[in-house]
Amino acid sequence: MPIVVTGATGQLGRLTVEALLRRGIPAADIIATGRDIARVKDLADRGVTVRRVDFADTGSLAEAFRGADRLLLISASVPVGERVAHHRRVIDAAASAGVSLVAYTSTTHADTATTVIGATHGETEEYLRDRGIPSVLLRNGWYLENYTSQLPQILRNGAVVGAAGEGRISAASRADYAEAAAVVLTTEGHTGAVYELGGDASFTLTELAAAISAAAGRQVTYADLPVTDFAQVLAAAGLPAELAEVLADADLGMNRGEMYTDSGHLHRLIGRPPVTLSEALVAALDH
Ligand SMILES: NC(=O)c1ccc[n+]([C@@H]2O[C@H](COP(=O)([O-])OP(=O)(O)OC[C@H]3O[C@@H](n4cnc5c(N)ncnc54)[C@H](OP(=O)(O)O)[C@@H]3O)[C@@H](O)[C@H]2O)c1
């Protein structure tokens, strides 16, 4: 049952390949793809099949999907305006290759979310449905790492900055989302399912600041900014202007509850409680 993973040169994809290997899938049955395949040389050395894929290049997709049974389509990290076209080419190639299941990493409530990110995922989900290809939607919530990776800066400033108001966020670790993806790719009964994935306990950014204060033993507060001001803060920190606006817009979605879920789907899929915010903070501070 060859399984293709797109974005395997990235963080979530690599973790998914590792989870597939842990679940006993033979390395040669895993096809790890990405543009910069030098980044997965270690996986190739362990016997994983590595194929170079650029979503812009339909020939590379056809070649990579040859003989594949299942596909994990990890949403592209390109500018949001280009994502849907890329995803459509991947889905078309999967259909042509006769893939029996496409698992797509979407976002929480993608069918109703009104953020820019939510809309691109919603369009991709719609295309999957329109193509009639057997699929499963992994609606991944926010990564805990979006915050833990910012800890040095947050501690330096004594502040979490955002525009999410008191909206609740159901974040989880990349590793837990990856494990859920591996479960869906290696067990039966997921075709047509829509999984709203997130941690068991949600938090607001005020609660995030309090959790950081407790874990680090330093006072951190939450500064809630108007969305345009938050976008400017992100741009001033070095993000490209478009990305800064998209991320600030995601905070508005959080404020509207679009990143919240109490489905328990992630817990059920991985068969244990997902890593909590406090656990993630302690682990990140230990490093
Ligand atoms: N839930 C969240 O909080 C959150 C946060 C950020 C992003 N995301 C989404 O989740 C995805 C996975 O997250 P991540 O942390 O693993 O991101 P990542 O580390 O940036 O990995 C992105 C992957 O996408 C691949 N990719 C990008 N453009 C491509 C193209 N044109 N053709 C083929 N492959 C392409 C990259 O491969 P190469 O670099 O080798 O080309 C890389 O392997 C992201 O791409 C983004 O859509 C979610």
The ligand as a Gaussian input file, in Angstrom:
#p B3LYP/6-31G(d) Opt

LIG

0 1
 N       -2.096000      24.840000      11.602000
 C       -1.196000      25.792000      11.683000
 O       -0.981000      26.426000      12.727000
 C       -0.351000      26.092000      10.486000
 C        0.686000      27.018000      10.609000
 C        1.491000      27.244000       9.497000
 C        1.242000      26.575000       8.313000
 N        0.228000      25.690000       8.240000
 C       -0.068000      24.932000       7.000000
 O        0.333000      23.590000       7.253000
 C        1.299000      23.165000       6.275000
 C        2.322000      22.251000       6.922000
 O        2.927000      22.917000       8.009000
 P        4.479000      22.785000       8.247000
 O        4.746000      23.420000       9.547000
 O        4.943000      21.408000       7.988000
 O        5.048000      23.737000       7.077000
 P        6.529000      23.707000       6.441000
 O        7.507000      23.146000       7.404000
 O        6.758000      25.079000       5.928000
 O        6.406000      22.688000       5.237000
 C        5.727000      23.043000       4.070000
 C        5.978000      21.963000       3.037000
 O        5.271000      22.321000       1.847000
 C        6.132000      22.019000       0.758000
 N        5.821000      22.858000      -0.395000
 C        5.607000      24.189000      -0.396000
 N        5.420000      24.607000      -1.646000
 C        5.515000      23.525000      -2.452000
 C        5.411000      23.334000      -3.845000
 N        5.188000      24.341000      -4.689000
 N        5.543000      22.083000      -4.320000
 C        5.796000      21.050000      -3.501000
 N        5.911000      21.166000      -2.151000
 C        5.772000      22.403000      -1.644000
 C        7.518000      22.343000       1.284000
 O        8.465000      21.636000       0.512000
 P        9.819000      22.306000      -0.071000
 O       10.178000      23.446000       0.808000
 O       10.794000      21.179000      -0.093000
 O        9.433000      22.733000      -1.403000
 C        7.440000      21.777000       2.682000
 O        7.742000      20.412000       2.679000
 C        1.882000      24.475000       5.736000
 O        2.372000      24.267000       4.436000
 C        0.701000      25.422000       5.799000
 O       -0.134000      25.259000       4.663000
 C       -0.561000      25.420000       9.302000

